[in-house]
Amino acid sequence: MKKTSLHVAIIGAGLGGLCLAHGLKKHGISFSIFERDDSPTSRPQGYRIRIDHTGQSALQHCLSTSAYTAFVSSCALPSTHVQTLTPQLKLIDRWVEAWTANDFDSPDLKADRTAMRQVLLEEVQDRVYFGKKWMHCEVVSTKLIRSYFEDGSTCDATLLVAADGAMSPIREKYMPHIQVQPTVNQCIYGKTLFDQITTLPAHFYTDTQIIFGNGLSAIIEAMSFEDRSSREPYIYWAIIGHEQYFGVTKQVHESRTIDVDQILANATAGWHADLVALFRAADSASVVMTSVKTSTPALLDTLPNLTALGDAVHVMSPAAGLGANTALHDARLLSDCLSRVQAGEKELSEALGWYEKAMICHSMAAVAASQKGGQTLSNPTDNRE
Ligand SMILES: Cc1cc2nc3c(=O)[nH]c(=O)nc-3n(C[C@H](O)[C@H](O)[C@H](O)COP(=O)(O)OP(=O)(O)OC[C@H]3O[C@@H](n4cnc5c(N)ncnc54)[C@H](O)[C@@H]3O)c2cc1C
């Protein structure tokens, strides 16, 4: 089999798309990334993101040594303790199974999403095009797929990769059988800078607290950095639970258009004054509401030169912190498969078939664990103090 020269068009410069770009770069495969947003900081997308052993090993595999070192140094200092508490801040003995799987030889890293994206952009930014909203594509031949963007431009590639996230327009058009399903859970997340609230008990500024309320749970995590001159420390918080406790039944996606502050105040009424103060002190613009979605991973069964990774094909609840880690794992698998095509060891169709089976197998387990995590967090409590 002779060597094949590939050009990969990646739609979406999120965590999965950027990790794939690094993997391709390492293998000497040509690529371009097209991102709808005007810049990496156009909209808040969550603040703290836990990168577990799977995510770390995918990043280490795909990134250059210098980029991986920069990523690790951009992460927050590890928490000194993890406590499970009631909304009145009483210690309880309760845990979420998905989190106990944390491998203590390789503890999760607390990445700041914006910093992580900056690091991931660094070595590939000459091939990332912002303000490029993908609209549709056309198979020109077995070796050429053409993408059309909102601004009228086009891009030809050997392979198109949908890395365009939970609301993927590519999935909707070309893989309509992969359905994103609503769940009964909602999530509100935000960040409060250390400077915005200085009166909390000391452990809020160093530790992780998990609050189990009645039908609602919260994760609260200190994000302080070794280099404080370049990154302001903050407390990340996310509240997740059954929609009835938020008083909102409609589906929202990363929304600030509804009255999130009022919904948050109602949902956490009666919680300890320190918690209420923490949520209230957050800059309103940083507080976002999103409905929790899930999906059933399935074979892509799509155009011959189209594949997908990450949330685009397996949206999952954020409850177990697995969505990004799974997207990074996909990126690793896909870049390795494509390296074999470029080397002439496999046909593109065969490599994509292998990738999709491995990706689905891994993501099914992650979706199931996330669903279980979501149920645990939204079940009315049985708090044993
Ligand atoms: C509150 C919260 C906390 C979370 N915490 C964790 C955690 O701790 N650990 C974890 O592993 N996961 C976590 N997740 C899940 C994680 O954020 C996602 O699974 C992850 O971002 C998916 O990466 P992705 O690359 O597939 O998609 P994304 O990161 O969403 O990237 C998709 C990109 O595609 C772009 N795009 C969309 N449409 C178009 C278009 N038409 N044209 C061009 N570009 C387009 C988007 O602008 C975006 O930049 C959390 C999620 C939430 C909501």
The ligand as a MOL file (V3000), in Angstrom:
LIG
                    3D

  0  0  0     0  0            999 V3000
M  V30 BEGIN CTAB
M  V30 COUNTS 53 58 0 0 0
M  V30 BEGIN ATOM
M  V30 1 C -20.3620 22.8410 34.0880 0
M  V30 2 C -19.5760 21.8160 33.3260 0
M  V30 3 C -18.4820 21.2170 33.9180 0
M  V30 4 C -17.7490 20.2360 33.2320 0
M  V30 5 N -16.6850 19.6670 33.8570 0
M  V30 6 C -15.9900 18.6950 33.2250 0
M  V30 7 C -14.8570 18.0920 33.8570 0
M  V30 8 O -14.4880 18.4430 34.9760 0
M  V30 9 N -14.1860 17.1110 33.1750 0
M  V30 10 C -14.5820 16.6910 31.9230 0
M  V30 11 O -13.9510 15.7860 31.3560 0
M  V30 12 N -15.6360 17.2630 31.2930 0
M  V30 13 C -16.3410 18.2520 31.9050 0
M  V30 14 N -17.3930 18.8530 31.2610 0
M  V30 15 C -17.7360 18.4250 29.8770 0
M  V30 16 C -16.8240 19.1060 28.8640 0
M  V30 17 O -16.9350 20.4940 28.9800 0
M  V30 18 C -17.1790 18.6910 27.4340 0
M  V30 19 O -17.4100 17.3140 27.3720 0
M  V30 20 C -16.0240 19.0430 26.4830 0
M  V30 21 O -15.8560 20.4340 26.4180 0
M  V30 22 C -16.2870 18.4780 25.0870 0
M  V30 23 O -15.2310 18.8640 24.2330 0
M  V30 24 P -15.4800 18.9640 22.6680 0
M  V30 25 O -14.1710 19.3500 22.0730 0
M  V30 26 O -16.1650 17.7490 22.1760 0
M  V30 27 O -16.5470 20.1390 22.5140 0
M  V30 28 P -16.4160 21.6710 22.8980 0
M  V30 29 O -15.3390 21.8870 23.9030 0
M  V30 30 O -17.8050 22.1250 23.2240 0
M  V30 31 O -15.9460 22.3530 21.5360 0
M  V30 32 C -16.7870 22.4360 20.4100 0
M  V30 33 C -16.3400 23.6450 19.5990 0
M  V30 34 O -17.0200 23.6300 18.3370 0
M  V30 35 C -17.3740 24.9500 18.0000 0
M  V30 36 N -18.4800 24.9240 17.0270 0
M  V30 37 C -19.7800 24.6150 17.2460 0
M  V30 38 N -20.4900 24.7400 16.1190 0
M  V30 39 C -19.6220 25.1360 15.1470 0
M  V30 40 C -19.7640 25.4420 13.7510 0
M  V30 41 N -20.9530 25.3900 13.1230 0
M  V30 42 N -18.6580 25.8100 13.0490 0
M  V30 43 C -17.4340 25.8910 13.6640 0
M  V30 44 N -17.2570 25.6290 14.9840 0
M  V30 45 C -18.3330 25.2480 15.7180 0
M  V30 46 C -17.7700 25.5570 19.3500 0
M  V30 47 O -17.7540 26.9720 19.3180 0
M  V30 48 C -16.7010 24.9660 20.2730 0
M  V30 49 O -15.5580 25.7760 20.3730 0
M  V30 50 C -18.1340 19.8480 31.9190 0
M  V30 51 C -19.2420 20.4650 31.3050 0
M  V30 52 C -19.9540 21.4440 32.0000 0
M  V30 53 C -21.1400 22.0970 31.3290 0
M  V30 END ATOM
M  V30 BEGIN BOND
M  V30 1 1 1 2
M  V30 2 1 2 3
M  V30 3 2 2 52
M  V30 4 2 3 4
M  V30 5 1 4 5
M  V30 6 1 4 50
M  V30 7 2 5 6
M  V30 8 1 6 7
M  V30 9 1 6 13
M  V30 10 2 7 8
M  V30 11 1 7 9
M  V30 12 1 9 10
M  V30 13 2 10 11
M  V30 14 1 10 12
M  V30 15 2 12 13
M  V30 16 1 13 14
M  V30 17 1 14 15
M  V30 18 1 14 50
M  V30 19 1 15 16
M  V30 20 1 16 17
M  V30 21 1 16 18
M  V30 22 1 18 19
M  V30 23 1 18 20
M  V30 24 1 20 21
M  V30 25 1 20 22
M  V30 26 1 22 23
M  V30 27 1 23 24
M  V30 28 2 24 25
M  V30 29 1 24 26
M  V30 30 1 24 27
M  V30 31 1 27 28
M  V30 32 2 28 29
M  V30 33 1 28 30
M  V30 34 1 28 31
M  V30 35 1 31 32
M  V30 36 1 32 33
M  V30 37 1 33 34
M  V30 38 1 33 48
M  V30 39 1 34 35
M  V30 40 1 35 36
M  V30 41 1 35 46
M  V30 42 1 36 37
M  V30 43 1 36 45
M  V30 44 2 37 38
M  V30 45 1 38 39
M  V30 46 1 39 40
M  V30 47 2 39 45
M  V30 48 1 40 41
M  V30 49 2 40 42
M  V30 50 1 42 43
M  V30 51 2 43 44
M  V30 52 1 44 45
M  V30 53 1 46 47
M  V30 54 1 46 48
M  V30 55 1 48 49
M  V30 56 2 50 51
M  V30 57 1 51 52
M  V30 58 1 52 53
M  V30 END BOND
M  V30 END CTAB
M  END
